[in-house]
Each structure stands twice: as C-alpha cells, then as structure tokens.
Amino acid sequence: MRSLPHGTGRWRRIVYGGRVKIALMDSGIGLLAATAAVRRLRPDADLILSLDPDGMPWGPRTPKDLTGRALAVAEAAAAHRPDALIVGCNTATVHALPALRARLEPDVPVIGTVPAIKPAAAGGGPVAIWATPATTGSPYQRGLIEDFAGDTEVTEVPCPGLADAVEHADETAITEAVAAAAALTPDDVTTVVLGCTHYELVAERIRAAVQRPGAPRLVLHGSAGAVAAQALRRIGARPDPGAPATGTLTVLLSGREGTLPAPALAYDEGRLLRAVTPAG
C-alpha cells in the first residue's frame, strides 16, 4: 500500500494486491446493510464494525453531542488502521461528516451515507422517501430533493419507531411501524427511497406493505451497495466477489472489543457475518 497524489490536492491511499481493511460505524446495527455489501464485493476484506451501545440512539441527540459520540466511535475504529471508514448512518452523515473528515482525512477516507434520491428520481416517479421523523422535512432532505429530484413527484414519509424496532428486532413493532408508514404512502408511488440504513434490513417487508395489487413491482433504493462501492473506489481497490472468504471481523462496542449484538442475527445481513472469522 502506498499514497499517491490525487487531483483534489489530497492524498489518496491505493491498495495494490494487499489486504483490504474497511471500517464501518453507526450507533447500532444500521451499518449491517453496508457491511454485508462490502462483504459481498470483497469477501477477503477485513472488517471493523464500530458501534456505540453506550450512546445509542444518536437521533435524539443534539448535533454537537452526536458529533462527539461519532468522533469517539470513529477514532476507536481508526486505531485499527483501516483503509477507509464508512459512516453507516444517515443522521451521523448529516451532522458529523465534516468533523469526521477533518479529524481522519487524508489518512483515512471517510464515506458518508446519503439517501438514494438521485437514482430514484432518475427512474421516474412518483417517489416516496421513508425516513426518520427527524430527517423528514429537514432542510438537509429538502435540499437533496431540490438538487436531485427535478420534476419528479416526491412524498416524504415519516416512519416513527421503525429504526428502533429494527434495532431491537422487535417483530411486532416492525410490523406496526411499517404498516403505519405504508398508510401514509400514496397509492401511485412506484419507487421508495430507504432513507435510513436500518430500513434496508427490512426492505422486503416494506416492499410487501407498499406494493399495490396489479401494479408493477415496487422499486426500492437503498444506499448500501453504492456506499460499499465508493469505499473501494476511494482506496483504489476493485470489487472481487469471487475472492476467498478470508476476511476477518472485529466488533467494537463503544470502543471495547466485543461481538455482534444478538438482534443482528435476526437479519440476513447479520447472519452473513456470523461466518466471518473473528480477528485475532
């Protein structure tokens, strides 16, 4: 691995045939979707998951407080010398991304997670954006709609309680929260943007709740695949889905080494990681 000058004036880390090490951070298991996407693209990549069970949830925190928690979680991951860090949380990206980049770059590229409004709008509409109540109607999300949706009809749908229900794998609460959001989604919607990383873990349940009989198959847009691909691009590593599954897994819980939270194993993305060798 060596550093080469990049056109922006920053230094870009390029990986030449060596091991790839990707860190991901979030307050909870919302990072699982992006983690699984990295795992599928590079089964040989070493993974570092940095969660914050002591400080979750981050959503209700003030931007200053959330940024402080995010910096601590990111620095715990950075101590393991990753090639790149993915912020697997929309809320943390909104409030903490500039501070994270100021602290870690150029040594560690930081990749944020943004709702996939642009590709969703490019496919036509109408489009619904499912997001947390704090994000729905926020200047941040409205700005993305103005910048990328063009003339596409967009409905913002708040999903109170859904991220928390997914975090705890509470089946009853997930069902109720998905049904409530589906009831707020217009019947003519053809595309749903999953504007919270937790929602990608229950994507098919969301599709089933919104899909109208006789209508074309509902299109869902998450961010996990694009974020994983961008992380590899930033370090000059190519996708290699056929690589040997030799990557290791390190889990940090508010800075302490631990294991995946039990609710993670309720989802396909979490079960995919169960077979990954712990780093030792």
C-alpha positions as semicolon CSV with decimal commas, in nm:
position;residue;x (nm);y (nm);z (nm)
1;M;0,000;0,000;0,000
2;R;0,127;0,347;-0,078
3;S;-0,001;0,702;-0,114
4;L;-0,026;0,880;-0,445
5;P;-0,120;1,241;-0,516
6;H;-0,486;1,285;-0,601
7;G;-0,629;1,553;-0,826
8;T;-0,807;1,729;-0,541
9;G;-0,479;1,807;-0,368
10;R;-0,542;1,544;-0,102
11;W;-0,354;1,216;-0,083
12;R;-0,532;0,903;-0,187
13;R;-0,449;0,561;-0,047
14;I;-0,416;0,299;-0,318
15;V;-0,424;-0,072;-0,244
16;Y;-0,209;-0,291;-0,467
17;G;-0,284;-0,658;-0,421
18;G;-0,269;-0,641;-0,042
19;R;-0,541;-0,699;0,215
20;V;-0,826;-0,453;0,225
21;K;-0,946;-0,331;0,564
22;I;-1,275;-0,140;0,582
23;A;-1,424;0,011;0,898
24;L;-1,791;0,095;0,938
25;M;-1,953;0,297;1,215
26;D;-2,303;0,362;1,350
27;S;-2,470;0,381;1,688
28;G;-2,627;0,041;1,626
29;I;-2,689;-0,227;1,366
30;G;-2,795;0,007;1,086
31;L;-2,444;-0,044;0,948
32;L;-2,521;-0,410;0,870
33;A;-2,652;-0,342;0,519
34;A;-2,335;-0,162;0,408
35;T;-2,120;-0,419;0,590
36;A;-2,286;-0,704;0,403
37;A;-2,242;-0,513;0,077
38;V;-1,868;-0,477;0,142
39;R;-1,851;-0,844;0,236
40;R;-2,014;-0,947;-0,092
41;L;-1,787;-0,724;-0,301
42;R;-1,471;-0,826;-0,118
43;P;-1,504;-1,149;0,083
44;D;-1,134;-1,118;0,160
45;A;-1,166;-0,775;0,325
46;D;-1,103;-0,739;0,697
47;L;-1,400;-0,562;0,857
48;I;-1,410;-0,340;1,164
49;L;-1,755;-0,256;1,298
50;S;-1,760;0,029;1,549
51;L;-2,093;0,067;1,732
52;D;-2,199;0,286;2,025
53;P;-2,433;0,091;2,254
54;D;-2,346;0,327;2,541
55;G;-2,468;0,628;2,345
56;M;-2,745;0,498;2,123
57;P;-2,974;0,613;1,980
58;W;-2,800;0,907;1,818
59;G;-3,111;1,051;1,655
60;P;-3,249;1,241;1,957
61;R;-2,910;1,391;2,047
62;T;-2,811;1,748;1,967
63;P;-2,583;1,785;1,664
64;K;-2,292;1,876;1,892
65;D;-2,346;1,577;2,120
66;L;-2,398;1,340;1,828
67;T;-2,078;1,465;1,664
68;G;-1,885;1,399;1,983
69;R;-2,015;1,043;2,002
70;A;-1,945;0,985;1,634
71;L;-1,588;1,111;1,665
72;A;-1,522;0,876;1,957
73;V;-1,663;0,578;1,766
74;A;-1,466;0,672;1,454
75;E;-1,141;0,710;1,646
76;A;-1,189;0,367;1,803
77;A;-1,215;0,225;1,452
78;A;-0,924;0,433;1,322
79;A;-0,698;0,283;1,590
80;H;-0,721;-0,042;1,392
81;R;-0,570;0,134;1,086
82;P;-0,845;0,079;0,829
83;D;-0,802;0,180;0,467
84;A;-1,137;0,361;0,473
85;L;-1,425;0,438;0,709
86;I;-1,792;0,417;0,610
87;V;-2,040;0,620;0,814
88;G;-2,327;0,371;0,805
89;C;-2,584;0,616;0,938
90;N;-2,776;0,890;0,760
91;T;-2,812;1,103;1,075
92;A;-2,442;1,089;1,159
93;T;-2,359;1,176;0,799
94;V;-2,580;1,484;0,816
95;H;-2,436;1,619;1,139
96;A;-2,087;1,474;1,181
97;L;-1,937;1,409;0,837
98;P;-1,740;1,737;0,814
99;A;-1,592;1,683;1,162
100;L;-1,509;1,320;1,085
101;R;-1,332;1,413;0,763
102;A;-1,144;1,695;0,933
103;R;-1,023;1,453;1,201
104;L;-0,935;1,149;0,989
105;E;-0,864;1,251;0,630
106;P;-0,648;1,229;0,429
107;D;-0,506;0,928;0,617
108;V;-0,843;0,752;0,631
109;P;-1,102;0,838;0,362
110;V;-1,448;0,884;0,517
111;I;-1,754;0,787;0,312
112;G;-2,093;0,915;0,421
113;T;-2,436;0,765;0,358
114;V;-2,684;0,978;0,164
115;P;-3,042;0,875;0,072
116;A;-3,054;0,750;-0,287
117;I;-3,283;1,027;-0,408
118;K;-3,092;1,097;-0,731
119;P;-3,110;0,743;-0,879
120;A;-3,468;0,705;-0,756
121;A;-3,577;1,022;-0,934
122;A;-3,386;0,923;-1,248
123;G;-3,612;0,621;-1,278
124;G;-3,925;0,833;-1,286
125;G;-4,189;0,851;-1,021
126;P;-4,380;0,914;-0,815
127;V;-4,126;0,858;-0,538
128;A;-4,170;0,822;-0,162
129;I;-3,883;0,881;0,080
130;W;-3,917;0,682;0,401
131;A;-3,706;0,842;0,673
132;T;-3,697;0,906;1,045
133;P;-3,925;1,184;1,175
134;A;-3,618;1,400;1,245
135;T;-3,498;1,371;0,885
136;T;-3,839;1,401;0,718
137;G;-3,895;1,762;0,620
138;S;-3,546;1,862;0,734
139;P;-3,351;2,124;0,537
140;Y;-3,098;1,850;0,457
141;Q;-3,351;1,619;0,295
142;R;-3,539;1,902;0,127
143;G;-3,209;2,017;-0,019
144;L;-3,143;1,674;-0,168
145;I;-3,491;1,672;-0,320
146;E;-3,441;2,016;-0,472
147;D;-3,098;1,926;-0,604
148;F;-3,171;1,581;-0,746
149;A;-3,542;1,513;-0,786
150;G;-3,608;1,762;-1,064
151;D;-3,975;1,748;-1,165
152;T;-4,032;1,406;-1,011
153;E;-4,320;1,395;-0,765
154;V;-4,176;1,319;-0,420
155;T;-4,360;1,241;-0,095
156;E;-4,172;1,247;0,235
157;V;-4,297;0,973;0,466
158;P;-4,203;0,983;0,836
159;C;-4,151;0,642;0,998
160;P;-4,171;0,689;1,377
161;G;-4,036;0,395;1,573
162;L;-3,922;0,191;1,274
163;A;-3,545;0,230;1,320
164;D;-3,573;0,148;1,690
165;A;-3,790;-0,155;1,618
166;V;-3,537;-0,283;1,363
167;E;-3,250;-0,218;1,604
168;H;-3,411;-0,447;1,861
169;A;-3,552;-0,696;1,607
170;D;-3,895;-0,638;1,760
171;E;-4,119;-0,816;1,510
172;T;-4,446;-0,669;1,635
173;A;-4,313;-0,315;1,644
174;I;-4,160;-0,353;1,297
175;T;-4,491;-0,472;1,154
176;E;-4,681;-0,184;1,313
177;A;-4,431;0,083;1,209
178;V;-4,412;-0,043;0,850
179;A;-4,792;-0,055;0,826
180;A;-4,823;0,300;0,961
181;A;-4,572;0,435;0,708
182;A;-4,732;0,240;0,424
183;A;-5,064;0,402;0,508
184;L;-4,900;0,743;0,453
185;T;-4,751;0,640;0,119
186;P;-4,956;0,743;-0,187
187;D;-5,109;0,457;-0,387
188;D;-4,941;0,565;-0,711
189;V;-4,586;0,555;-0,577
190;T;-4,359;0,340;-0,795
191;T;-4,035;0,388;-0,603
192;V;-3,942;0,406;-0,235
193;V;-3,615;0,552;-0,109
194;L;-3,500;0,387;0,213
195;G;-3,373;0,698;0,387
196;C;-3,243;0,527;0,699
197;T;-2,986;0,248;0,693
198;H;-3,193;0,040;0,937
199;Y;-3,476;0,022;0,684
200;E;-3,263;-0,172;0,436
201;L;-3,266;-0,465;0,681
202;V;-3,644;-0,497;0,635
203;A;-3,661;-0,391;0,271
204;E;-3,876;-0,679;0,154
205;R;-4,128;-0,619;0,433
206;I;-4,152;-0,260;0,320
207;R;-4,200;-0,369;-0,039
208;A;-4,478;-0,608;0,059
209;A;-4,657;-0,337;0,260
210;V;-4,644;-0,074;-0,017
211;Q;-4,689;-0,293;-0,325
212;R;-5,033;-0,239;-0,481
213;P;-5,213;-0,534;-0,643
214;G;-5,173;-0,531;-1,020
215;A;-4,911;-0,256;-1,012
216;P;-4,555;-0,304;-1,146
217;R;-4,308;-0,436;-0,892
218;L;-4,216;-0,159;-0,648
219;V;-3,860;-0,028;-0,685
220;L;-3,661;0,017;-0,364
221;H;-3,349;0,232;-0,345
222;G;-3,107;0,185;-0,055
223;S;-2,756;0,320;-0,018
224;A;-2,555;0,017;0,096
225;G;-2,431;-0,104;-0,242
226;A;-2,329;0,241;-0,363
227;V;-2,152;0,323;-0,035
228;A;-1,958;-0,004;-0,038
229;A;-1,851;0,050;-0,399
230;Q;-1,747;0,408;-0,326
231;A;-1,532;0,295;-0,033
232;L;-1,342;0,059;-0,261
233;R;-1,303;0,329;-0,526
234;R;-1,163;0,573;-0,270
235;I;-0,880;0,333;-0,182
236;G;-0,821;0,211;-0,536
237;A;-0,941;-0,143;-0,467
238;R;-1,151;-0,332;-0,719
239;P;-1,456;-0,545;-0,639
240;D;-1,369;-0,914;-0,634
241;P;-1,679;-1,112;-0,531
242;G;-1,501;-1,437;-0,614
243;A;-1,213;-1,377;-0,377
244;P;-1,159;-1,633;-0,099
245;A;-1,371;-1,559;0,209
246;T;-1,068;-1,496;0,428
247;G;-1,164;-1,156;0,570
248;T;-1,176;-1,115;0,947
249;L;-1,425;-0,932;1,167
250;T;-1,359;-0,701;1,460
251;V;-1,655;-0,560;1,656
252;L;-1,609;-0,256;1,881
253;L;-1,882;-0,162;2,129
254;S;-1,826;0,198;2,243
255;G;-1,456;0,130;2,195
256;R;-1,447;-0,211;2,364
257;E;-1,390;-0,526;2,161
258;G;-1,697;-0,748;2,165
259;T;-1,933;-0,942;1,941
260;L;-2,226;-0,862;1,716
261;P;-2,537;-0,766;1,915
262;A;-2,784;-1,054;1,929
263;P;-3,054;-0,871;1,726
264;A;-2,811;-0,855;1,430
265;L;-2,858;-1,227;1,379
266;A;-3,229;-1,176;1,311
267;Y;-3,136;-1,040;0,967
268;D;-2,975;-1,197;0,661
269;E;-2,703;-0,933;0,668
270;G;-2,609;-1,021;1,024
271;R;-2,614;-1,393;0,961
272;L;-2,382;-1,341;0,665
273;L;-2,124;-1,201;0,904
274;R;-2,161;-1,482;1,156
275;A;-1,939;-1,698;0,938
276;V;-1,663;-1,435;0,920
277;T;-1,354;-1,527;1,121
278;P;-1,301;-1,303;1,425
279;A;-0,981;-1,103;1,410
280;G;-0,725;-1,239;1,649
